[in-house]
Amino acid sequence: MRRPCTIIYVHLVWSTWDRYPLIHPDWEAKLYAVMKAECRGTGSVPVAIGGTADHVHMLVDMPPTLTVADLVKQIKGASSHLVNHELSLARNFKWQGAYGAFSLGKSDVPLVVDYIARQKEHHRDNTLDPDLEWGADGD
């Protein structure tokens, strides 16, 4: 029996509110774990996740029945809830309303996975790729 085959890779990027450096290394792994779990809960597959103190990148393989907007809303909501209700911060945590979403082909996946894995290095060494770093200039 034939069945549909869809491979929809989307590179997502979003920032903390006003790009405040709120993502702390002590709980970054927990934040990413919740984001991955929420992603899986939508039927998506988290391929890569990484970021810096003020933004995050995710590469996701999405099902065709889910919109990018719904996926991002779910992930942002769950991750904000985690930070605000389980972690203690001096200020209220929230993400900016905007986000970047970029489709890519299977052949580009290794490049984007590597880029996401090396986010801190790219920002430290100023080796940013403008095609992969939406919002790096404050957008």
C-alpha positions as CSV (number, residue, x, y, z in Angstrom):
1,M,0.0,0.0,0.0
2,R,1.3,3.4,-0.9
3,R,1.3,6.2,1.7
4,P,2.3,9.8,1.5
5,C,5.8,10.8,2.2
6,T,6.6,14.3,3.6
7,I,9.8,15.6,4.9
8,I,9.4,19.2,6.0
9,Y,12.5,20.6,7.7
10,V,12.1,24.1,9.3
11,H,14.8,26.1,11.0
12,L,13.2,28.2,13.8
13,V,14.7,31.1,15.5
14,W,13.3,33.3,18.3
15,S,14.5,35.6,21.0
16,T,13.8,36.4,24.6
17,W,11.8,39.6,25.2
18,D,13.8,42.6,24.2
19,R,16.7,40.2,23.8
20,Y,17.4,40.2,27.5
21,P,20.1,37.6,28.3
22,L,17.7,35.4,30.4
23,I,18.6,31.9,29.4
24,H,21.1,30.8,32.1
25,P,23.6,27.9,31.5
26,D,22.4,26.3,34.8
27,W,19.0,25.5,33.4
28,E,19.4,25.8,29.7
29,A,19.4,22.0,29.3
30,K,16.1,21.7,31.2
31,L,14.6,24.4,29.0
32,Y,15.7,22.6,25.8
33,A,14.4,19.3,27.1
34,V,11.0,20.8,27.6
35,M,11.1,22.4,24.2
36,K,12.0,19.1,22.6
37,A,9.2,17.3,24.5
38,E,6.6,19.8,23.4
39,C,7.9,19.5,19.8
40,R,7.4,15.7,20.0
41,G,4.0,16.2,21.4
42,T,2.9,18.0,18.2
43,G,4.1,15.0,16.1
44,S,7.2,16.9,15.1
45,V,10.8,15.6,15.4
46,P,13.3,17.9,17.0
47,V,16.5,17.5,15.0
48,A,18.7,20.1,16.7
49,I,18.4,22.8,19.4
50,G,20.9,25.4,20.6
51,G,21.3,29.1,21.3
52,T,22.7,31.8,23.5
53,A,21.5,33.7,26.5
54,D,19.1,35.7,24.5
55,H,17.8,33.5,21.7
56,V,17.3,29.9,20.5
57,H,17.5,28.0,17.3
58,M,15.6,24.7,16.6
59,L,15.6,22.5,13.5
60,V,12.4,20.5,13.3
61,D,11.0,17.9,11.0
62,M,7.3,18.8,10.9
63,P,4.2,16.8,9.9
64,P,2.2,18.3,7.1
65,T,-0.9,18.6,9.3
66,L,0.7,21.2,11.6
67,T,1.3,24.9,10.9
68,V,4.6,26.6,11.8
69,A,2.6,29.1,13.9
70,D,1.0,26.4,16.0
71,L,4.3,24.6,16.5
72,V,6.1,27.7,17.7
73,K,3.1,28.7,19.9
74,Q,3.2,25.3,21.6
75,I,7.0,25.4,22.2
76,K,7.1,29.0,23.4
77,G,4.2,28.5,25.7
78,A,5.5,25.4,27.3
79,S,9.0,26.7,27.7
80,S,7.8,30.0,29.2
81,H,5.6,28.1,31.6
82,L,8.6,26.0,32.8
83,V,10.8,29.1,33.4
84,N,8.1,31.1,35.1
85,H,6.6,28.4,37.3
86,E,9.5,26.0,38.1
87,L,12.6,28.2,37.9
88,S,13.1,31.3,40.0
89,L,14.2,34.4,38.0
90,A,14.5,38.0,39.2
91,R,12.2,39.0,36.3
92,N,9.3,37.5,34.4
93,F,10.5,35.4,31.5
94,K,8.9,35.7,28.1
95,W,9.8,35.3,24.4
96,Q,9.4,37.9,21.8
97,G,6.2,37.6,19.7
98,A,8.1,37.4,16.4
99,Y,10.1,34.4,15.2
100,G,11.9,33.3,12.0
101,A,11.0,30.1,10.2
102,F,13.0,28.9,7.2
103,S,12.4,25.8,5.2
104,L,15.4,23.8,4.0
105,G,16.1,20.7,2.0
106,K,17.5,17.4,3.3
107,S,21.0,18.2,1.9
108,D,21.2,21.3,4.1
109,V,20.4,19.5,7.3
110,P,24.0,18.7,8.4
111,L,25.0,22.4,7.8
112,V,22.2,23.7,9.9
113,V,22.6,21.1,12.7
114,D,26.3,22.0,12.9
115,Y,25.5,25.7,13.0
116,I,22.9,25.3,15.7
117,A,25.3,23.1,17.8
118,R,28.0,25.8,17.6
119,Q,25.8,28.8,18.4
120,K,27.8,30.0,21.4
121,E,31.0,29.8,19.4
122,H,29.6,31.6,16.4
123,H,28.4,34.5,18.6
124,R,31.6,34.6,20.6
125,D,33.8,34.6,17.5
126,N,31.5,36.7,15.4
127,T,31.2,34.0,12.7
128,L,27.5,34.5,12.2
129,D,25.8,33.4,9.0
130,P,23.2,36.0,8.2
131,D,21.1,33.5,6.3
132,L,20.8,31.3,9.5
133,E,20.8,34.0,12.2
134,W,17.5,35.7,11.9
135,G,17.2,38.6,14.4
136,A,20.9,38.7,15.2
137,D,20.8,42.4,14.5
138,G,17.8,43.0,16.7
139,D,15.1,42.1,14.2
